[in-house]
């Protein structure tokens, strides 16, 4: 598909820039900050306020709830597999993270937007909000249980709430929903502010892809190809299967169902690596799984989208 060629090309630009010395791997933190604090909140706010009506909110609210349950169940599968393989605790924790957490934002946004445009993106954003909550809850719980807790953070629930309330895309999502409930549309916002948000929003996808390219390291695969394949089977096998089942149970059809399934099948989130570093889990296992699942997803996601198109 043309969209996947575009995404792969942007990732390759980031990857090759690192090896040509144009950008350093450390620069991804700067790009990520620009995305998370500036461009992505603009994308979230504009996409929701332009494409969601008050009557659609109850339907869309199902998406983050279902993504949360899917990711939690995948984490449980990761724990069962890790225990069965008799891995050490740090490795079990790492396996849980790469099985549970999907890259619904940094890869989900551009992929879903490429497949379905703005209508798909708004649904991807709601899925991502559930993913954010799952990442904070699962990541913190796994880190404390299987790794080393953060000194000074005695109250885990307060720590999670603080992190969530400081996450700009989440704030933008809540703000846009509030605007919709109050009947405030994009036409009620000053034109120059909308123009600023539009310009910032257009930077989201290319910056995400370049940052992702900087993050990829093929050398990491030598530390755990087996666990990367396990994570791949859970993330792109078990997770979408769960999404199909839950879609039927909660009467999701059409675009809502397709986006939920595709978002559930996203590769292991880079946030898994952040949590593994923070809590001293098995970083090598996590890095390997993130690389393998990300590369495989560029081939498997278009195939999954094609299957969904055929079964409509």
C-alpha positions in Angstrom: 0.0 0.0 0.0 1.1 3.5 -0.8 0.6 4.7 2.8 2.9 2.1 4.2 5.5 3.0 1.6 5.3 6.6 2.9 5.5 5.5 6.5 8.5 3.2 5.8 10.2 6.0 3.9 9.8 8.5 6.8 11.0 5.9 9.3 14.0 5.2 7.0 14.8 8.9 6.9 15.1 8.9 10.7 17.1 5.7 10.7 19.6 6.7 8.0 19.9 10.2 9.5 21.3 8.6 12.7 23.9 6.7 10.8 24.9 9.6 8.6 25.4 11.7 11.7 22.7 14.2 10.8 20.7 13.3 13.9 21.7 11.4 17.0 19.7 8.7 18.8 19.5 11.1 21.7 17.7 13.6 19.5 14.6 11.4 19.6 13.8 12.8 23.0 13.7 16.3 21.6 11.5 15.2 18.7 9.3 13.2 21.1 8.8 16.3 23.3 7.8 18.4 20.3 5.3 15.7 19.3 3.9 15.0 22.8 3.7 18.6 24.1 3.0 20.6 20.9 2.0 18.8 17.7 0.0 15.8 18.9 -2.2 17.8 21.3 -3.1 20.0 18.3 -3.9 16.9 16.2 -6.1 15.4 19.0 -8.0 18.6 19.7 -8.7 19.5 16.0 -9.5 16.0 14.9 -12.0 15.4 17.7 -13.8 18.8 17.6 -14.1 18.6 13.8 -15.3 15.0 13.5 -17.3 14.1 16.7 -20.9 15.1 17.4 -22.4 15.0 20.9 -24.5 12.0 19.9 -21.4 10.0 18.9 -19.6 10.4 22.2 -21.2 7.4 23.9 -20.1 5.1 21.0 -16.6 6.5 20.9 -16.2 6.2 24.7 -16.4 2.4 24.3 -13.1 2.4 22.4 -10.7 3.4 25.2 -12.5 1.0 27.6 -12.1 -1.9 25.2 -8.5 -1.1 24.4 -7.7 -1.0 28.1 -9.2 -4.5 28.6 -7.5 -5.9 25.6 -4.1 -4.6 26.7 -4.7 -5.9 30.2 -5.6 -9.4 29.0 -2.5 -9.4 26.7 -0.4 -8.6 29.8 -1.9 -11.5 31.6 -1.0 -13.7 28.6 2.6 -12.4 28.8 2.8 -13.2 32.5 1.5 -16.8 31.9 4.0 -17.3 29.0 6.9 -15.9 31.1 6.1 -18.1 34.0 5.8 -21.1 31.8 9.2 -20.4 30.3 10.6 -20.0 33.8 12.1 -16.6 33.1 13.6 -14.5 35.9 11.3 -11.8 37.4 12.9 -8.9 35.5 12.4 -10.8 32.2 8.8 -11.7 33.0 8.1 -8.1 33.7 9.6 -7.1 30.4 7.6 -9.7 28.5 4.4 -8.5 30.2 5.1 -5.0 28.9 5.9 -5.9 25.3 2.8 -8.2 25.2 0.5 -5.7 26.8 1.3 -2.3 25.5 0.7 -1.4 21.9 2.1 1.6 19.9 -1.4 3.1 19.3 -0.1 6.7 19.2 3.3 6.9 17.6 2.5 4.3 15.0 -1.3 4.0 15.3 -2.0 7.6 14.4 -0.2 7.7 11.0 -1.2 4.2 10.0 -4.9 4.6 10.8 -4.9 8.1 9.3 -3.4 6.7 6.1 -6.0 3.9 6.0 -9.1 5.8 6.9 -8.4 9.5 7.0 -9.8 11.9 9.6 -12.8 9.6 10.5 -10.4 6.8 11.3 -8.0 9.1 13.1 -10.6 10.3 15.6 -11.4 6.8 16.5 -7.7 6.0 16.8 -7.3 8.9 19.2 -10.0 7.5 21.5 -8.3 4.1 21.4 -5.0 5.8 22.3 -6.5 7.4 25.4 -7.3 3.9 26.7 -3.8 2.9 25.7 -2.3 5.8 27.7 -4.2 4.8 30.8 -3.3 1.1 30.4 0.4 2.0 29.9 0.6 4.0 33.1 -1.3 1.5 35.2 0.3 -1.7 33.7 3.7 -0.1 33.4 3.8 1.1 37.0 2.3 -2.0 38.4 4.7 -4.3 36.5 7.7 -2.1 37.4 6.9 -2.1 41.1 6.1 -5.9 41.1 8.9 -7.3 38.9 11.5 -4.5 39.0 12.5 -1.8 41.4 10.0 0.9 42.4 10.6 4.7 42.1 12.1 6.1 45.2 9.9 8.8 46.7 6.7 7.6 45.0 5.0 5.8 47.9 1.5 6.3 46.5 1.3 4.6 43.2 -2.3 5.9 42.4 -1.3 9.5 43.0 1.8 9.0 40.8 -0.3 7.6 37.9 -2.9 10.4 38.2 -0.2 13.0 38.1 1.3 11.5 35.0 -2.1 11.2 33.3 -3.0 14.8 34.1 0.3 16.1 32.8 0.0 14.2 29.5 -0.9 16.9 26.9 -2.7 14.7 24.3 -5.0 13.4 27.1 -5.6 17.0 28.3 -6.4 18.0 24.7 -8.8 15.0 24.4 -10.7 15.9 27.5 -10.8 19.6 26.5 -12.2 18.8 23.0 -14.9 16.5 24.5 -15.8 19.3 26.9 -16.1 21.7 24.0 -18.4 19.2 22.2 -20.7 18.8 25.2 -20.9 22.6 25.6 -21.8 23.0 21.9 -18.6 24.8 21.0 -17.5 24.0 17.5 -14.3 24.8 15.5 -16.2 27.7 13.9 -16.5 29.3 17.3 -12.7 29.4 17.8 -10.8 32.4 16.4 -9.5 31.6 12.9 -5.9 32.4 13.7 -5.9 29.9 16.5 -7.3 27.2 14.3 -4.7 28.0 11.7 -1.9 27.7 14.3 -3.3 24.4 15.4 -3.5 23.2 11.8 0.1 24.0 11.1 1.3 22.3 14.3 -0.9 19.3 13.6 0.7 18.7 10.2 4.0 18.1 11.9 2.8 15.2 14.0 3.1 12.3 11.5 6.5 13.1 10.0 8.1 13.9 13.4 6.7 10.7 14.8 8.0 8.6 12.0 11.5 10.2 12.1 11.7 9.7 15.8 10.7 6.1 15.4 13.4 5.6 12.9 15.9 7.0 15.4 14.7 4.6 18.0 15.1 1.4 15.9 18.3 -0.6 16.5 18.6 -3.9 14.5 21.5 -4.9 16.8 19.0 -5.3 19.7 17.5 -8.4 18.1 20.5 -10.5 19.0 19.5 -10.3 22.6 16.1 -12.1 22.3 14.7 -13.0 18.9 12.6 -15.7 20.6 10.9 -13.3 23.0 10.4 -10.8 20.1 8.5 -13.5 18.2 6.4 -14.3 21.3 5.5 -10.6 21.7 4.7 -10.5 18.0 2.3 -13.5 18.3 0.5 -11.9 21.3 0.4 -8.3 19.9 -0.7 -9.2 16.4 -2.4 -12.5 17.0 -4.0 -12.6 20.5 -4.8 -8.9 20.7 -6.8 -8.5 17.4 -8.6 -11.8 18.2 -9.7 -10.3 21.5 -10.7 -7.1 19.7 -12.9 -9.1 17.3 -14.6 -10.9 20.2 -15.2 -7.7 22.2 -16.5 -5.9 19.1 -19.2 -8.5 18.8 -20.0 -8.4 22.5 -20.3 -4.6 22.6 -22.0 -4.3 19.1 -19.2 -2.4 17.4 -19.4 -2.4 13.6 -17.9 -0.7 10.6 -15.1 1.8 11.2 -15.2 1.6 15.0 -14.7 -2.2 14.8 -11.9 -2.0 12.2 -10.0 0.8 14.0 -10.3 -1.1 17.4 -8.9 -4.2 15.8 -6.0 -2.4 14.0 -5.1 -0.4 17.1 -5.1 -3.5 19.2 -2.7 -5.1 16.8 -0.1 -2.3 16.9 3.5 -3.4 17.7 5.0 -3.2 21.2 5.1 0.3 22.4 8.3 2.2 22.9 6.9 3.2 26.3 7.7 -0.4 27.3 11.4 0.5 26.9 10.9 3.6 29.1 9.3 1.6 31.9 12.0 -1.2 31.6 14.7 1.4 32.0 12.9 3.2 34.8 12.3 0.0 36.8 15.4 -1.9 35.7 13.5 -4.7 34.0 15.0 -6.8 31.1 15.9 -3.9 28.8 17.5 -6.2 26.1 14.4 -8.4 25.9 12.1 -5.3 25.6 14.4 -3.6 23.0 14.4 -6.7 20.9 10.6 -7.2 21.0 10.0 -3.5 20.1 12.2 -3.7 17.0 10.9 -7.1 15.8 7.2 -6.2 16.3 7.6 -2.8 14.7 9.3 -4.1 11.6 6.8 -7.0 11.3 3.9 -4.6 11.7 4.8 -2.7 8.6 4.0 -5.9 6.6 1.2 -7.4 8.8 -0.9 -4.3 9.4 -1.8 -3.8 5.7 -2.6 -7.5 5.4 -4.9 -7.2 8.4 -6.5 -4.1 7.0 -7.1 -6.0 3.7 -8.8 -8.9 5.6 -11.0 -6.4 7.4 -12.0 -4.9 4.1 -13.0 -8.2 2.7 -15.1 -9.3 5.6 -17.2 -6.1 5.7 
